[in-house]
Amino acid sequence: MGDQLLNLLMYAIPSLIVGALAFLFFREHIENEDNRRKFLMFKELKKDSLPMRLQAYERFSLFLERISPNKLLTRVSPVSNSKDDYEALLIASIEQEFEHNLSQQIYVTDNCWSIINASKSATVQLIRKAAMSDKVDSANKLREIILTDMMDKTPPSSAGLSYIKQEVSEIWE
């Protein structure tokens, strides 16, 4: 009986070892194939999404350029002499431009989106602050104050543009 058990173990142990090795090999092979498929799928997805991401960066760059006070004031002329109407018109123009590009946020990073939002808010605040000045009594005076103020400063949108350029350059690295 002891010899039979020993013979059985002598056949069973190598079989179990071969079975365990085969299991480990096939498990490793399946994991590698899954990883390869995921990599190929990710590569294909990235290839398809890259143009959309670049288009989002382009549209946000255009947005930031268009809300730059110098360009905004050149593009949006006052419809009346009221400083309040002109302030509202400028801010509405910024908001409309922003809403037009709102869906593009899904293609940029959270940091980039935050900086774009901050640039927009800072530009709106700049307009509101200028409109609250005691020196401003008409739309043309508001325009003049903002332009004079911007001669010494960089526009808030330039920070956003710099960040977009940095992010796009990282795509190519």
LINUR-V995860 format. One record per residue. PHI is phi in whole degrees, 0 to 359 (999 if undefined). D_FIRST is the distance of its C-alpha to the first C-alpha in whole Angstrom. Layout:
BEGIN
phi | d_first
PHI | D_FIRST
PHI | D_FIRST
END
This chain:
BEGIN
phi | d_first
999 | 0
296 | 4
292 | 5
296 | 5
295 | 6
295 | 9
298 | 10
299 | 11
295 | 12
295 | 14
274 | 16
286 | 16
297 | 18
299 | 21
296 | 21
295 | 22
295 | 24
296 | 26
297 | 26
294 | 28
296 | 30
297 | 31
300 | 32
297 | 34
298 | 36
294 | 37
297 | 38
297 | 40
297 | 41
295 | 42
298 | 44
297 | 46
294 | 47
298 | 48
297 | 50
295 | 52
297 | 53
297 | 54
298 | 56
296 | 58
293 | 59
297 | 60
298 | 62
294 | 63
296 | 64
296 | 66
297 | 68
284 | 69
273 | 70
303 | 72
299 | 75
291 | 75
296 | 74
297 | 77
295 | 79
296 | 79
298 | 80
297 | 83
293 | 84
290 | 84
297 | 85
297 | 88
302 | 88
295 | 88
295 | 91
290 | 93
267 | 93
301 | 94
310 | 98
301 | 100
283 | 98
297 | 98
291 | 102
287 | 103
282 | 101
255 | 102
269 | 106
293 | 107
264 | 108
216 | 111
271 | 112
285 | 110
293 | 108
293 | 105
295 | 105
291 | 104
301 | 102
298 | 100
295 | 100
296 | 99
294 | 96
298 | 95
297 | 95
297 | 93
296 | 91
297 | 91
299 | 90
296 | 87
296 | 86
297 | 86
254 | 84
302 | 81
293 | 79
289 | 78
298 | 76
290 | 73
261 | 73
244 | 74
288 | 72
299 | 73
298 | 75
297 | 77
298 | 78
297 | 79
291 | 81
297 | 83
300 | 83
295 | 85
297 | 87
296 | 88
297 | 89
295 | 90
293 | 93
298 | 94
297 | 94
300 | 97
294 | 99
297 | 99
296 | 100
295 | 102
291 | 104
278 | 104
296 | 106
292 | 110
287 | 111
270 | 110
232 | 112
210 | 112
298 | 109
293 | 110
292 | 110
300 | 107
301 | 106
296 | 108
297 | 106
296 | 103
296 | 104
295 | 106
297 | 103
281 | 100
293 | 102
266 | 101
239 | 97
271 | 95
294 | 94
303 | 91
290 | 89
293 | 89
295 | 86
296 | 84
297 | 85
298 | 84
293 | 81
299 | 80
299 | 81
296 | 78
296 | 76
294 | 77
294 | 77
289 | 73
297 | 72
275 | 73
278 | 71
END
